[in-house]
Amino acid sequence: QSPYSILFIMSFTLYTDAGNFRAFKVLVAAEYNSVEIAIPEFAVGTDNVTPAFLKKSPLGRVPVLDTPQGSLFESNAIARYVARLRSDTELLGASFFESAQVDTWIDFCSHDIELPATLWYYPYLGVAPYNAQLTNKAK
């Protein structure tokens, strides 16, 4: 029996809205690690403001992962958690240096790709007002 067979009986639920790019990194790590994650229907603006959800994510942000040990919020922390569930895949590197390299790229993506992309995309969604100066800076 594989030491990772316990992952198949552990229950994970990811709360996120459809198409949330921050949730994708969690789902990619889960796919590489053969970790099954349930994703129930979730409506931002309704489900994320309930008292029960705010106990999981104090600011009401998604994604949130329910694990057997409790809830985790913030997409990078969740993705790292899922990546650590199976050390044999070495998603976080095989050494301290490789792990730091992975962290470097996670931070780079968060600050230099995701943040500017949201400055472009959120006005399109109607979540934030359009600001030409911010859009140009994001380019």
C-alpha positions in Angstrom: 0.0 0.0 0.0 1.3 3.4 -1.0 2.1 5.9 1.8 0.1 8.3 -0.2 -3.1 6.2 -0.2 -4.4 8.2 2.8 -4.8 11.1 0.4 -7.6 9.2 -1.3 -9.6 9.1 1.9 -8.9 12.6 3.1 -11.5 15.1 2.3 -10.7 18.5 0.7 -13.1 21.2 -0.4 -12.1 24.3 -2.3 -14.5 27.3 -2.0 -14.0 29.6 -5.0 -16.0 31.4 -7.7 -16.0 29.9 -11.2 -12.9 30.8 -13.2 -10.9 32.2 -10.3 -7.3 32.4 -11.5 -5.9 32.2 -8.0 -7.7 28.9 -7.5 -6.1 27.4 -10.6 -2.7 27.2 -9.0 -4.2 25.1 -6.2 -6.0 22.8 -8.8 -2.8 22.4 -10.8 -0.9 21.3 -7.7 -3.7 18.9 -6.9 -3.7 17.4 -10.4 0.1 16.8 -10.3 -0.2 15.2 -6.8 -3.4 13.2 -7.6 -5.3 14.9 -4.8 -9.0 15.0 -5.3 -10.6 18.3 -4.3 -14.4 18.9 -4.2 -15.5 22.3 -5.5 -19.1 23.2 -4.6 -21.0 25.9 -6.3 -20.1 29.2 -4.6 -21.4 32.7 -5.2 -19.1 35.6 -4.3 -21.1 38.4 -2.8 -23.4 35.9 -1.1 -21.6 32.8 0.2 -18.4 34.6 1.2 -20.1 37.0 3.6 -21.8 34.5 5.8 -20.6 34.2 9.4 -19.6 30.6 8.8 -17.4 31.5 5.8 -15.9 34.5 7.6 -14.6 32.1 10.2 -12.7 30.4 7.4 -11.5 33.5 5.7 -11.7 36.6 7.9 -11.7 39.0 4.9 -14.2 36.9 3.0 -11.8 36.2 0.1 -11.6 33.1 -2.0 -10.1 30.6 -2.5 -10.5 28.7 0.8 -9.6 25.1 1.3 -11.2 23.0 4.0 -8.9 20.2 5.2 -9.3 17.5 7.9 -7.3 19.8 10.1 -9.2 23.0 9.4 -9.5 25.8 6.8 -6.7 27.5 4.9 -7.0 30.8 3.0 -4.7 32.7 0.6 -4.1 30.9 -2.7 -0.3 30.6 -2.4 -0.5 29.0 1.1 -3.2 26.6 -0.2 -1.1 25.7 -3.3 1.9 25.0 -1.1 -0.1 22.9 1.3 -1.5 20.8 -1.6 2.0 20.5 -3.1 3.4 19.3 0.3 0.8 16.5 0.5 3.1 14.3 -1.7 6.8 14.8 -1.3 7.6 12.2 -4.0 6.4 14.6 -6.8 8.9 17.3 -5.6 6.6 20.1 -6.6 8.3 22.3 -4.1 11.8 21.1 -5.0 14.1 18.4 -3.8 16.4 20.6 -1.7 16.2 23.8 0.3 17.7 25.7 -2.7 15.1 24.3 -5.1 12.3 25.1 -2.6 13.6 28.7 -2.5 13.6 28.8 -6.3 9.9 27.7 -6.3 9.1 30.4 -3.7 10.9 32.9 -5.9 8.7 32.2 -8.9 5.5 32.1 -6.7 6.4 35.5 -5.4 7.3 36.8 -8.9 4.0 35.6 -10.2 2.0 37.1 -7.3 3.6 40.6 -7.6 4.6 40.9 -11.3 2.0 39.0 -13.1 -1.2 38.5 -11.0 -1.3 42.1 -9.5 -0.9 43.9 -12.8 -3.3 41.5 -14.5 -6.0 42.3 -11.9 -5.5 46.1 -12.5 -6.5 45.4 -16.1 -9.1 42.8 -15.5 -11.1 44.0 -12.5 -12.5 47.1 -14.3 -13.7 44.8 -17.1 -15.5 42.7 -14.5 -17.0 45.8 -12.9 -15.2 45.1 -9.6 -13.1 48.2 -9.8 -13.4 51.5 -11.7 -11.3 51.9 -14.8 -8.2 54.0 -14.2 -6.1 54.8 -17.3 -3.0 55.6 -15.3 -3.1 52.3 -13.3 -3.8 50.3 -16.5 -0.8 51.9 -18.3 1.4 51.2 -15.2 0.3 47.6 -15.2 1.4 47.2 -18.8 
